[in-house]
Amino acid sequence: MSASSISRAANDPQLQNRVVAAANKEIIFNEELAGTWFGQKIQGGMALWSPLFWSVAVETEAAYETAVNSGRGAPGYDADIITDAALVSAITANWPQEPTP
């Protein structure tokens, strides 16, 4: 694993789009997450996505890096590389915490 692959994954627009889509699906079907500070920011169109992008990149770095090293052209987009289940797991495990007052 390398910092390079983590950086590439965190900045991969296709992976970012999947993260946003999966997080939005979570706030539709998961009332607990929808009621959080971050869930409310998503609903209001004011979410700062960068922390979640980086967390997902770290959680999925092995699959992403293996795909890059194997010559796969769209590792962030291809659901056989980073499965939807792995993506949702990484998102829910790293859901941004409430800000400290």
Backbone torsions as a table, in degrees:
resi	resn	phi	psi	omega
1	MET	NA	150.6	-178.5
2	SER	-143.1	155.6	175.2
3	ALA	-62.4	-30.3	178.9
4	SER	-62.7	-44.9	-179.7
5	SER	-70.3	-33.2	176.1
6	ILE	-64.2	-45.8	179.2
7	SER	-62.2	-43.6	-179.8
8	ARG	-62.5	-42.8	179.7
9	ALA	-66.0	-45.0	-178.2
10	ALA	-62.6	-27.3	-178.1
11	ASN	-104.1	8.8	-179.8
12	ASP	-78.2	112.4	-177.3
13	PRO	-58.6	-32.8	-179.7
14	GLN	-70.7	-40.0	176.1
15	LEU	-68.7	-39.5	177.9
16	GLN	-59.8	-42.5	178.1
17	ASN	-61.8	-39.2	178.3
18	ARG	-67.5	-38.3	178.0
19	VAL	-62.7	-46.8	179.8
20	VAL	-61.7	-44.3	179.7
21	ALA	-62.7	-45.5	-178.7
22	ALA	-67.1	-38.2	178.6
23	ALA	-67.0	-39.8	176.9
24	ASN	-64.8	-38.1	176.4
25	LYS	-64.0	-39.2	178.3
26	GLU	-60.6	-42.0	-178.1
27	ILE	-73.5	-18.2	175.2
28	ILE	-77.8	-40.9	-173.4
29	PHE	-105.5	-5.4	-178.2
30	ASN	-123.4	97.3	-176.5
31	GLU	-60.1	-34.8	-179.5
32	GLU	-61.9	-47.3	178.8
33	LEU	-70.8	-34.9	178.8
34	ALA	-61.8	-32.0	-178.1
35	GLY	-83.3	-4.7	179.7
36	THR	-76.7	166.7	176.2
37	TRP	-55.1	-47.7	-178.2
38	PHE	-67.5	-40.1	177.1
39	GLY	-59.0	-40.6	178.1
40	GLN	-67.8	-36.4	177.0
41	LYS	-64.5	-40.3	177.5
42	ILE	-61.3	-48.7	-177.8
43	GLN	-61.5	-32.5	179.9
44	GLY	-88.4	1.9	-179.8
45	GLY	72.6	22.0	-175.6
46	MET	-117.6	17.3	-176.7
47	ALA	-70.2	139.1	170.9
48	LEU	-98.4	108.2	-168.9
49	TRP	-83.9	-21.6	-171.9
50	SER	-50.0	-48.0	-179.7
51	PRO	-59.5	-36.8	179.6
52	LEU	-72.5	-38.0	176.3
53	PHE	-58.0	-46.3	-178.4
54	TRP	-67.4	-40.6	179.1
55	SER	-63.0	-44.0	178.4
56	VAL	-64.4	-40.3	178.8
57	ALA	-60.0	-41.3	179.0
58	VAL	-67.6	-43.6	-177.7
59	GLU	-65.7	-29.4	-175.2
60	THR	-111.5	16.0	-172.2
61	GLU	-61.0	-36.8	-177.8
62	ALA	-63.8	-46.8	179.9
63	ALA	-65.1	-41.8	-179.0
64	TYR	-64.4	-48.3	-177.8
65	GLU	-65.5	-39.4	177.3
66	THR	-59.9	-42.1	179.2
67	ALA	-64.8	-43.9	178.9
68	VAL	-61.4	-46.4	-179.0
69	ASN	-67.2	-20.8	178.1
70	SER	-90.8	-0.2	177.8
71	GLY	86.6	13.8	178.4
72	ARG	-71.1	129.9	-173.6
73	GLY	-80.2	-21.4	-176.3
74	ALA	-136.0	63.9	-175.5
75	PRO	-64.2	-26.8	178.8
76	GLY	-78.9	-23.4	-177.4
77	TYR	-91.1	-36.7	-171.7
78	ASP	-74.4	114.8	-177.0
79	ALA	-71.6	-9.4	174.6
80	ASP	-85.2	-11.5	176.7
81	ILE	-91.8	-59.0	172.8
82	ILE	-112.7	104.2	-176.2
83	THR	-67.6	158.4	176.8
84	ASP	-60.7	-37.3	178.6
85	ALA	-62.9	-43.0	178.4
86	ALA	-66.4	-37.5	179.0
87	LEU	-64.3	-49.3	179.7
88	VAL	-63.5	-39.8	178.2
89	SER	-60.3	-45.1	179.1
90	ALA	-65.3	-38.3	-180.0
91	ILE	-66.8	-49.8	-177.2
92	THR	-68.5	-33.4	178.8
93	ALA	-70.1	-25.0	-175.6
94	ASN	-117.7	21.2	179.5
95	TRP	-55.5	128.3	-177.2
96	PRO	-56.3	136.3	-178.8
97	GLN	-77.0	161.4	176.7
98	GLU	-61.5	141.4	178.6
99	PRO	-66.0	148.1	177.9
100	THR	-80.5	130.2	-179.1
101	PRO	-67.0	NA	NA
